[in-house]
Each structure stands twice: as structure tokens, then as C-alpha cells.
Amino acid sequence: METRGQGDGESMTDHVESPAAPTTARVARILGCAIVIAIGAGVPLVCAAHYHALGVARGDDWSYLRTLFHWVDTGHLDFNNWVSMTLIGQLALGAPIAASRGHDIAALQLLTVTLGAVGLLATVRLGRRAGLHFWCAIAVAALVGSGPYWGVLATTYMTDVPACAAVMVLLVVAVPIVTDRRRGRS
């Protein structure tokens, strides 16, 4: 028997799963996560590719891309007098891609899609931590990933999706710390 952490949505004593033989529960978890990734990453990528929008700057991301490319090309940050609220972290993540692939906008848009998928999986984990049944947590993440703004922004270099992902990952880390302190387990 294996004891699992409190609040993770699993019963406190589950049978230890054999790594060699996938169980129904393990397959269901993989399927659920695949559904979330397909909705939040696959659908936006397919739509962007179908409408020839992958690799094309859209919305405000022209400014963010210009900032990144200028920084990688010259070593100096120039925010070009445009809004750059949470851009520093995204620049740090995008710089290695831009340095190795040049001004490849599609590669940077794939970074955003990947960060978004991580954020959606963190949403599932947070839902489980909050006590939701696995498929309810999947539904919450799928709703986020199927929202009208997510699909449009997931394949840009804008900051919305990476910022959402960062918040969800930080909540996954912070919630157990806060709840353990409240319970007196610091």
C-alpha cells in the first residue's frame, strides 16, 4: 500500500501500481491529460497552421518579438515604447530559441503553446489538490483551453498564456505550502 499526500484527490491508501503493467487509472490519467493538451495546444496549432497564421506576428506580439530579436541581436533591451508588462521572463525563455533559430517566429509561438500546455496540466493538478474528481479537474482545464481567447493567444508570442501558465504552476507549488502551514506542518 502507498500513502498519498492529503488533498491530491486520491484515496489515502492506493495500491502500488506496477510500473510494467498500466492500470485503468493510469491509462485514464494519461488519456485525460492528452485530451487537455489536444484541446489547449493541438486545436490552436491546427487552426493556426490551417489559416497560415503560424509564424506570423499577430496582435501586440510584433512588439514583443521586436524586443526579443533586438536583445538577441544587439545584447541591449529596447522595449520600443510599447507595453511590456510580464515580458522579462518570456524574453529569458525565448532568447535561447531566437539565438539558435534566428528570427523564427513559429518557433517562439511553439514556446507559447508548450508553456500553455504546462499551465493547463498545472490547472488539472490544482483542481485535484482542491479535491475535484480527476475528470472534473480535466473539464476545468479543458474549459480554460477551449476558451475563445486561449485559442487565439496560444499561438502568439504575447504574454497572456505564459503568464497564466506561470500563475498556475506557482499555485500548484504554493497551495500545499500554505495549507500545510495552516495545519501546523511547517
C-alpha positions as CSV (number, residue, x, y, z in Angstrom):
1,M,0.0,0.0,0.0
2,E,1.2,3.5,-0.8
3,T,0.1,6.6,1.2
4,R,-0.5,9.6,-0.9
5,G,-0.5,13.3,0.1
6,Q,-3.6,14.8,1.5
7,G,-5.8,16.8,-0.9
8,D,-4.4,15.3,-4.0
9,G,-7.8,13.7,-4.8
10,E,-6.6,10.2,-4.4
11,S,-7.6,8.0,-1.5
12,M,-5.1,7.9,1.3
13,T,-4.2,4.3,0.6
14,D,-4.0,3.2,-3.0
15,H,-2.4,0.0,-4.3
16,V,1.1,0.5,-5.6
17,E,0.9,0.3,-9.4
18,S,3.3,-2.0,-11.1
19,P,5.5,0.1,-13.5
20,A,5.3,-2.6,-16.1
21,A,1.6,-3.0,-16.3
22,P,-0.5,0.1,-16.8
23,T,-3.7,0.2,-14.8
24,T,-7.0,1.5,-15.8
25,A,-6.4,4.5,-13.6
26,R,-3.0,5.3,-15.1
27,V,-4.4,5.0,-18.6
28,A,-7.3,7.3,-17.7
29,R,-4.9,9.9,-16.3
30,I,-2.8,9.7,-19.5
31,L,-6.0,10.0,-21.6
32,G,-7.3,12.9,-19.6
33,C,-4.0,14.8,-19.9
34,A,-3.9,14.0,-23.6
35,I,-7.4,15.5,-24.0
36,V,-6.4,18.7,-22.2
37,I,-3.2,19.0,-24.4
38,A,-5.2,18.3,-27.6
39,I,-7.8,21.0,-26.7
40,G,-5.4,23.6,-25.4
41,A,-2.4,23.1,-27.7
42,G,-3.4,20.8,-30.6
43,V,-6.5,22.7,-31.7
44,P,-4.9,26.1,-31.7
45,L,-1.9,24.8,-33.6
46,V,-4.0,23.1,-36.2
47,C,-6.2,26.2,-36.7
48,A,-3.1,28.5,-36.9
49,A,-1.4,26.1,-39.4
50,H,-4.6,25.7,-41.5
51,Y,-5.1,29.5,-41.8
52,H,-1.4,30.1,-42.4
53,A,-1.1,32.1,-39.2
54,L,1.7,30.1,-37.6
55,G,4.9,32.2,-38.0
56,V,3.0,35.4,-38.4
57,A,3.1,38.1,-35.8
58,R,-0.4,39.0,-34.6
59,G,-1.8,41.5,-32.1
60,D,0.8,43.0,-29.9
61,D,3.3,40.3,-30.3
62,W,5.1,42.2,-33.1
63,S,6.4,44.5,-30.3
64,Y,7.4,41.6,-28.1
65,L,9.1,39.8,-31.0
66,R,10.9,43.0,-31.9
67,T,12.1,43.4,-28.3
68,L,13.4,39.8,-28.2
69,F,15.1,40.0,-31.6
70,H,16.7,43.3,-30.8
71,W,18.0,41.9,-27.5
72,V,19.4,38.7,-29.0
73,D,20.9,40.6,-32.0
74,T,22.5,43.5,-30.1
75,G,22.6,42.5,-26.4
76,H,20.6,45.5,-25.4
77,L,17.0,45.6,-24.2
78,D,14.8,48.1,-26.1
79,F,11.1,48.0,-25.2
80,N,10.2,50.2,-28.2
81,N,7.8,52.3,-26.1
82,W,5.2,49.6,-26.2
83,V,3.5,47.8,-23.3
84,S,5.9,45.2,-21.9
85,M,4.3,44.1,-18.6
86,T,5.5,40.5,-18.0
87,L,7.9,40.3,-20.8
88,I,11.2,39.8,-19.0
89,G,10.6,36.1,-18.1
90,Q,9.3,35.4,-21.6
91,L,12.3,37.1,-23.1
92,A,14.6,34.9,-21.0
93,L,12.8,31.8,-22.2
94,G,12.7,32.9,-25.8
95,A,16.3,34.1,-26.1
96,P,17.9,30.7,-26.5
97,I,15.4,29.8,-29.2
98,A,15.9,33.1,-31.0
99,A,19.7,32.8,-30.6
100,S,19.7,29.3,-32.1
101,R,16.9,29.7,-34.7
102,G,17.2,33.3,-35.7
103,H,14.1,35.3,-36.2
104,D,11.9,32.2,-36.4
105,I,8.5,33.4,-35.2
106,A,6.9,30.0,-35.4
107,A,9.4,28.5,-33.0
108,L,8.6,31.2,-30.5
109,Q,4.9,30.6,-31.0
110,L,5.5,26.9,-30.2
111,L,7.2,28.0,-27.0
112,T,3.9,29.8,-26.0
113,V,1.9,26.7,-26.9
114,T,4.2,24.5,-24.8
115,L,4.0,26.9,-21.9
116,G,0.2,26.9,-22.2
117,A,0.1,23.1,-22.2
118,V,2.2,23.1,-19.0
119,G,-0.2,25.6,-17.5
120,L,-3.3,23.5,-18.4
121,L,-1.7,20.4,-16.8
122,A,-1.0,22.6,-13.7
123,T,-4.6,23.5,-13.7
124,V,-5.6,19.9,-13.6
125,R,-3.2,19.3,-10.7
126,L,-4.6,22.3,-8.8
127,G,-8.1,21.1,-9.3
128,R,-7.1,17.7,-7.9
129,R,-5.4,19.4,-5.0
130,A,-8.7,21.3,-4.4
131,G,-10.5,18.0,-4.1
132,L,-12.0,17.7,-7.5
133,H,-12.6,14.3,-9.1
134,F,-10.0,13.7,-11.8
135,W,-12.5,14.1,-14.7
136,C,-13.8,17.3,-13.1
137,A,-10.3,18.7,-13.0
138,I,-9.8,17.7,-16.6
139,A,-13.1,19.5,-17.5
140,V,-11.9,22.7,-15.8
141,A,-8.6,22.7,-17.7
142,A,-10.4,21.8,-20.9
143,L,-12.7,24.8,-20.4
144,V,-9.7,27.1,-19.9
145,G,-8.0,25.7,-23.0
146,S,-11.1,25.9,-25.2
147,G,-11.9,29.5,-24.2
148,P,-12.1,32.0,-27.1
149,Y,-9.1,34.0,-26.0
150,W,-6.9,30.9,-25.3
151,G,-7.2,29.6,-28.9
152,V,-6.2,32.9,-30.4
153,L,-3.4,33.7,-27.9
154,A,-1.9,30.2,-27.6
155,T,-0.1,30.6,-30.9
156,T,1.3,34.0,-30.5
157,Y,4.3,35.4,-28.6
158,M,2.0,37.5,-26.4
159,T,2.4,37.3,-22.7
160,D,-1.2,36.1,-21.7
161,V,-0.8,32.4,-22.0
162,P,2.7,32.2,-20.5
163,A,1.6,34.4,-17.6
164,C,-1.4,32.2,-17.0
165,A,0.8,29.1,-17.0
166,A,3.3,30.7,-14.6
167,V,0.4,31.6,-12.2
168,M,-1.0,28.0,-12.3
169,V,2.4,26.4,-11.7
170,L,3.1,28.8,-8.8
171,L,-0.3,28.0,-7.3
172,V,0.5,24.3,-7.6
173,V,3.7,24.9,-5.6
174,A,2.2,27.5,-3.1
175,V,-1.1,25.9,-2.2
176,P,0.5,22.8,-0.4
177,I,2.9,25.1,1.4
178,V,0.1,27.4,2.7
179,T,-2.3,24.5,3.6
180,D,0.5,22.6,5.4
181,R,1.3,25.7,7.4
182,R,-2.3,26.2,8.3
183,R,-2.5,22.6,9.5
184,G,0.7,23.1,11.6
185,R,3.0,21.0,9.4
186,S,5.7,23.6,8.5
